[in-house]
């Protein structure tokens, strides 16, 4: 018994063999193996606890890199749009100098605050700078509504911006025409005055309803010469150009819609006709 307590004997017997092999393991060796096994188990647990989050984060690295690349592209696009806006403001300032206007550039605002509908709920009708035109006070016009086909200006103008779709910063619903303050604004087609008022983006404006679902809007005016409900004929003076609303230089915003959707005015109206 005393000899047996000094160690362990491992007997190895292969199937079909007549002899067996015995390996004697001293007790100190057994204890050493058990201790090393315990240490190894503890070390493994510590490694998993400490480095597990690091390995998980490393697995997310490709996703984070894609997000960083996307944000970098978006940031570059924002800078490009800001540069375009600065260039547009510089062109407006140049035109302002050519036209001899003394205006202060307004602060930049959210493009979504611009006029996008003609419902009464979204428009504030302001009292100033409205008057009746002599030709509008004479009653109904016999010509009736027509499709917009006439250029709204008779004086020379410079087209500084056209119809543009896309994201919020680039979207533009009509034409911007640089022109001196006080120039006549003529109805592009016969119709009825659907709305007049003042908007934070387009300033004083007139909206006309024409035939076949067409509407035209004239913005940044200095004076409105018609009232809601008036019938106007093609070519009739309905307002005077100005620099009201969000504008850095005198110009006319000319917009055409059909059934509520923006239409390129140049697809209906020949410039200068």
C-alpha positions, -999 to 999 in steps of 0.1 A, spaced: 0 0 0 28 23 8 44 17 -25 10 23 -43 7 57 -27 38 70 -43 24 73 -78 1 60 -105 4 32 -130 -12 36 -164 -18 2 -182 -20 4 -220 -34 -28 -237 -40 -29 -274 -68 -50 -288 -55 -84 -300 -21 -80 -283 -10 -105 -257 12 -81 -238 3 -48 -220 24 -18 -215 26 -1 -181 36 35 -175 43 46 -140 35 83 -132 49 96 -99 25 115 -77 45 148 -81 42 145 -118 5 140 -116 1 170 -94 22 191 -117 1 182 -147 -31 190 -128 -17 223 -117 -6 232 -153 -40 222 -166 -57 245 -141 -33 274 -149 -40 269 -186 -77 269 -181 -76 301 -161 -53 317 -186 -77 307 -214 -107 323 -195 -87 355 -189 -77 358 -226 -114 354 -236 -126 379 -211 -99 405 -219 -95 401 -257 -131 390 -267 -144 426 -270 -112 435 -290 -118 407 -314 -155 416 -317 -145 452 -325 -121 441 -351 -149 422 -367 -169 454 -369 -140 473 -384 -150 468 -421 -185 481 -413 -171 511 -396 -148 518 -425 -177 517 -449 -196 542 -427 -165 565 -425 -162 564 -463 -199 572 -468 -197 602 -444 -165 614 -461 -183 614 -495 -213 632 -480 -190 658 -464 -173 663 -497 -206 668 -514 -217 693 -488 -185 713 -494 -191 712 -531 -227 725 -527 -215 752 -504 -189 763 -530 -216 763 -557 -238 785 -534 -209 809 -529 -203 811 -566 -240 818 -572 -240 845 -546 -209 860 -563 -228 860 -596 -258 877 -580 -235 903 -565 -220 910 -599 -254 913 -615 -265 935 -586 -236 958 -594 -246 958 -631 -282 967 -622 -272 994 -597 -291 978 -569 -283 983 -532 -294 952 -514 -281 932 -484 -277 895 -490 -300 875 -467 -290 848 -444 -290 813 -458 -320 792 -448 -336 758 -453 -345 753 -489 -376 733 -478 -391 765 -464 -396 778 -500 -430 779 -515 -440 744 -527 -478 746 -528 -505 771 -535 -529 762 -507 -541 791 -485 -528 773 -453 -492 775 -465 -492 811 -476 -493 843 -456 -511 870 -475 -494 903 -467 -510 937 -471 -480 959 -484 -471 967 -519 -503 956 -536 -522 977 -561 -548 974 -588 -536 976 -624 -559 998 -646 -563 969 -671 -572 944 -643 -600 966 -630 -620 965 -662 -639 933 -655 -636 898 -671 -615 892 -701 -632 874 -730 -601 855 -741 -604 829 -712 -577 806 -698 -549 794 -721 -518 773 -718 -487 793 -707 -468 802 -739 -456 838 -734 -423 850 -719 -431 870 -688 -407 898 -694 -404 924 -722 -370 938 -711 -337 921 -715 -330 896 -687 -303 871 -677 -312 836 -668 -291 828 -637 -308 795 -626 -330 769 -642 -352 740 -632 -332 715 -612 -343 683 -594 -324 664 -568 -318 667 -531 -330 696 -509 -300 719 -515 -300 716 -553 -338 715 -560 -351 745 -579 -387 747 -592 -384 773 -620 -363 800 -637 -345 829 -621 -343 858 -644 -320 888 -634 -338 920 -643 -340 956 -630 -365 964 -603 -398 978 -616 -399 958 -649 -433 947 -661 -442 911 -653 -467 898 -679 -490 868 -676 -476 839 -695 -511 828 -705 -547 837 -699 -563 826 -667 -575 835 -632 -555 849 -603 -554 820 -579 -533 835 -552 -514 866 -543 -493 871 -512 -460 872 -494 -437 842 -488 -405 840 -468 -386 826 -497 -402 841 -528 -414 874 -513 -443 890 -530 -458 866 -556 -487 861 -579 -500 826 -589 -522 823 -620 -544 793 -629 -546 785 -666 -563 758 -687 -554 721 -687 -542 720 -651 -514 746 -657 -503 772 -631 -477 799 -632 -460 816 -603 -441 849 -604 -420 857 -573 -396 883 -557 -419 911 -569 -419 947 -558 -456 953 -565 -486 932 -573 -511 947 -597 -539 921 -595 -561 905 -569 -572 870 -562 -601 860 -585 -592 885 -613 -593 872 -648 -562 881 -668 -554 877 -705 -521 865 -720 -495 893 -719 -513 914 -693 -491 931 -667 -498 915 -634 -469 927 -613 -435 946 -612 -402 929 -606 -383 934 -574 -360 919 -548 -384 907 -520 -380 874 -501 -349 854 -501 -330 872 -528 -295 885 -532 -302 907 -563 -332 919 -582 -347 891 -603 -379 873 -612 -387 837 -602 -409 822 -630 -424 788 -623 -448 766 -642 -467 737 -627 -491 712 -642 -514 693 -619 -491 702 -590 -459 690 -606 -431 714 -617 -426 717 -655 -396 733 -672 -409 767 -684 -386 765 -714 -405 734 -727 -436 757 -732 -422 792 -735 -396 804 -759 -372 828 -742 -378 864 -751 -409 858 -772 
